[in-house]
Amino acid sequence: MGCGACVPACPEKRIRMVDVGDDGLRPRLDAAGCGACDECVKGCPGVGVDRGMMPEQESATPELMEGWGPILELWEGFAADPDVRFQGSSGGMATVLAAYCMEKGGMAGALHVGADAEVAWRNTTRFSRSTAELIERTGSRYAPASPCDGLAQIESADGECVFIGKGCDVAGARKAASRRPEPARKVGAAIGIFCAGTPSTKATLDLLTRLGVDREGVDGIRYRGKGWPGYFTVTMRDGRPPKSIPYMEAWGFLQQYRPFRCYLCPDATAELADISCGDPWYREKKEDEQGFSLVLVRTERGRKIVRGAMEAGYVVLERREPGVLVASQRGMLDKRGTIWGRVLAMKMFGIPTPRYEGFHLYENWKRLPAGEKVRSMVGTVRRIVTRGYYKPGSASVE
Ligand SMILES: Cc1cc2nc3c(=O)[nH]c(=O)nc-3n(C[C@H](O)[C@H](O)[C@H](O)COP(=O)(O)OP(=O)(O)OC[C@H]3O[C@@H](n4cnc5c(N)ncnc54)[C@H](O)[C@@H]3O)c2cc1C
């Protein structure tokens, strides 16, 4: 999946993440001298995720459980600091909650991702120790990112830390916590961001070409933010004017490059997080509006953080009814419905499949209209055949 959890899991430090143009970041094992302890596989959320790993999660909204996982409270709002709100992707919620955990909760830092300093279309894992560093790294980056490859920084930190990532990343951090004592002790808060799939690096490069941007001269790329939902903006090194297009237009292009693995992921809303943040797409979108975030409280720890951040004036939030989540992210529910059938199609070809426990995949599949059931299975079979996934070893990337 590209979360990077296998990197710190390997006791021999033989795994690194490699960007495979059409897919995303994928692990590479230097097999020479590999002791075959299987820690990388055992800690991999791509192999499977069992919701039972988070027994402390309960649901106060049973009607949302099958489609969205446990939710104690649903809120909508934004960071009280107008700069964080403006810089953030949605309402700057992931950033401001992490800042609250560090400034008021005494957490040592936050592990997350930011733009690579050298190559603007790549992401690097960062450990932010201050609010200024957090703010520098706001904004969703619609390109491969593997925050779990930096879990060692949480393991060696002075106390609890925040972890920010997509559903796959949060699952990677939780699996690490279930296998090693230090992540278990030190992941003090897991903040998830909604994700409908991560476009490959090729997506960004092709978009630059489409916009007529000279790749060599690119200084920075913002995928969105600075307004809601904001603009995809490319800044240039030599003072040439920035190029920008509305976020919706950029996403329409980038989303076509989501790899097959993302179509097998049921966890678009980071169900293993303490708090998940996403967009309230039910609202009418005006590119320059100030941002808003949907906030799903998933654990008691998450509830304490959100309440504390409200009382301390870090966030402005209002309670929302469950229907707001469905109205905002209908596509995620439809996608979740397809997964049971996709996995079945893979099994028919004898292809290894991810094992998801507790995500109610069959119940979601049953609700899917017949036409969608057929379309998703036929699409999966087509991919298997055209890409040769049925051949043993074909899934390993070069
Ligand atoms: C690949 C991708 C797909 C998305 N799909 C959806 C969607 O379907 N529906 C929806 O509502 N929202 C989606 N989002 C957007 C995101 O979930 C929301 O914008 C969320 O509300 C976060 O906004 P914020 O203002 O709270 O975050 P901010 O305060 O701006 O902070 C964003 C945080 O996310 C981290 N981050 C940025 N890019 C990545 C990445 N690629 N991987 C891991 N961490 C990252 C940053 O390090 C930062 O800490 C997607 C984002 C990404 C990166």
The ligand as an SDF file (V2000), in Angstrom:
LIG
                    3D

 53 58  0  0  0  0  0  0  0  0999 V2000
   -4.3160   11.1750   -1.5190 C   0  0  0  0  0  0  0  0  0  0  0  0
   -5.4100   11.9550   -0.8670 C   0  0  0  0  0  0  0  0  0  0  0  0
   -6.7450   11.6740   -1.1370 C   0  0  0  0  0  0  0  0  0  0  0  0
   -7.7740   12.3930   -0.5090 C   0  0  0  0  0  0  0  0  0  0  0  0
   -9.0820   12.0570   -0.7450 N   0  0  0  0  0  0  0  0  0  0  0  0
  -10.0600   12.7100   -0.0560 C   0  0  0  0  0  0  0  0  0  0  0  0
  -11.4290   12.3490   -0.1950 C   0  0  0  0  0  0  0  0  0  0  0  0
  -11.7600   11.4260   -0.9370 O   0  0  0  0  0  0  0  0  0  0  0  0
  -12.3630   13.0270    0.5290 N   0  0  0  0  0  0  0  0  0  0  0  0
  -12.0150   14.0470    1.3610 C   0  0  0  0  0  0  0  0  0  0  0  0
  -12.8720   14.6170    2.0150 O   0  0  0  0  0  0  0  0  0  0  0  0
  -10.7350   14.4390    1.4880 N   0  0  0  0  0  0  0  0  0  0  0  0
   -9.7590   13.7940    0.8140 C   0  0  0  0  0  0  0  0  0  0  0  0
   -8.4640   14.1910    0.9490 N   0  0  0  0  0  0  0  0  0  0  0  0
   -8.1770   15.4470    1.6470 C   0  0  0  0  0  0  0  0  0  0  0  0
   -8.0240   15.3610    3.1360 C   0  0  0  0  0  0  0  0  0  0  0  0
   -8.4950   14.2070    3.7090 O   0  0  0  0  0  0  0  0  0  0  0  0
   -8.7540   16.5190    3.7410 C   0  0  0  0  0  0  0  0  0  0  0  0
   -8.3590   17.6940    3.1830 O   0  0  0  0  0  0  0  0  0  0  0  0
   -8.6360   16.5350    5.2630 C   0  0  0  0  0  0  0  0  0  0  0  0
   -9.7800   17.2140    5.7230 O   0  0  0  0  0  0  0  0  0  0  0  0
   -7.3870   17.2020    5.8090 C   0  0  0  0  0  0  0  0  0  0  0  0
   -7.5500   18.5920    5.8030 O   0  0  0  0  0  0  0  0  0  0  0  0
   -7.0230   19.5220    6.9740 P   0  0  0  0  0  0  0  0  0  0  0  0
   -7.2650   20.9230    6.5700 O   0  0  0  0  0  0  0  0  0  0  0  0
   -7.5520   19.0300    8.2750 O   0  0  0  0  0  0  0  0  0  0  0  0
   -5.4780   19.1340    6.9180 O   0  0  0  0  0  0  0  0  0  0  0  0
   -4.2120   20.0660    7.0550 P   0  0  0  0  0  0  0  0  0  0  0  0
   -4.2800   20.8130    8.3240 O   0  0  0  0  0  0  0  0  0  0  0  0
   -3.9990   20.7750    5.7940 O   0  0  0  0  0  0  0  0  0  0  0  0
   -3.0910   18.9410    7.2180 O   0  0  0  0  0  0  0  0  0  0  0  0
   -2.9360   17.9350    6.2740 C   0  0  0  0  0  0  0  0  0  0  0  0
   -2.0530   16.8660    6.8840 C   0  0  0  0  0  0  0  0  0  0  0  0
   -2.0550   15.7400    6.0160 O   0  0  0  0  0  0  0  0  0  0  0  0
   -0.7300   15.2870    5.8110 C   0  0  0  0  0  0  0  0  0  0  0  0
   -0.6620   14.7760    4.4360 N   0  0  0  0  0  0  0  0  0  0  0  0
   -0.7180   15.5010    3.2900 C   0  0  0  0  0  0  0  0  0  0  0  0
   -0.6410   14.6940    2.2350 N   0  0  0  0  0  0  0  0  0  0  0  0
   -0.5240   13.4360    2.6910 C   0  0  0  0  0  0  0  0  0  0  0  0
   -0.3950   12.1660    2.0710 C   0  0  0  0  0  0  0  0  0  0  0  0
   -0.3910   12.0370    0.7440 N   0  0  0  0  0  0  0  0  0  0  0  0
   -0.2780   11.0850    2.8610 N   0  0  0  0  0  0  0  0  0  0  0  0
   -0.2810   11.1940    4.2170 C   0  0  0  0  0  0  0  0  0  0  0  0
   -0.4180   12.3790    4.8710 N   0  0  0  0  0  0  0  0  0  0  0  0
   -0.5420   13.4850    4.1030 C   0  0  0  0  0  0  0  0  0  0  0  0
    0.1500   16.5050    6.0100 C   0  0  0  0  0  0  0  0  0  0  0  0
    1.4200   16.1150    6.4670 O   0  0  0  0  0  0  0  0  0  0  0  0
   -0.6130   17.3170    7.0480 C   0  0  0  0  0  0  0  0  0  0  0  0
   -0.1770   17.0020    8.3430 O   0  0  0  0  0  0  0  0  0  0  0  0
   -7.4420   13.4550    0.3630 C   0  0  0  0  0  0  0  0  0  0  0  0
   -6.0930   13.7310    0.6500 C   0  0  0  0  0  0  0  0  0  0  0  0
   -5.0780   12.9960    0.0580 C   0  0  0  0  0  0  0  0  0  0  0  0
   -3.6430   13.3010    0.3980 C   0  0  0  0  0  0  0  0  0  0  0  0
  1  2  1  0
  2  3  1  0
  2 52  2  0
  3  4  2  0
  4  5  1  0
  4 50  1  0
  5  6  2  0
  6  7  1  0
  6 13  1  0
  7  8  2  0
  7  9  1  0
  9 10  1  0
 10 11  2  0
 10 12  1  0
 12 13  2  0
 13 14  1  0
 14 15  1  0
 14 50  1  0
 15 16  1  0
 16 17  1  0
 16 18  1  0
 18 19  1  0
 18 20  1  0
 20 21  1  0
 20 22  1  0
 22 23  1  0
 23 24  1  0
 24 25  2  0
 24 26  1  0
 24 27  1  0
 27 28  1  0
 28 29  2  0
 28 30  1  0
 28 31  1  0
 31 32  1  0
 32 33  1  0
 33 34  1  0
 33 48  1  0
 34 35  1  0
 35 36  1  0
 35 46  1  0
 36 37  1  0
 36 45  1  0
 37 38  2  0
 38 39  1  0
 39 40  1  0
 39 45  2  0
 40 41  1  0
 40 42  2  0
 42 43  1  0
 43 44  2  0
 44 45  1  0
 46 47  1  0
 46 48  1  0
 48 49  1  0
 50 51  2  0
 51 52  1  0
 52 53  1  0
M  END
$$$$
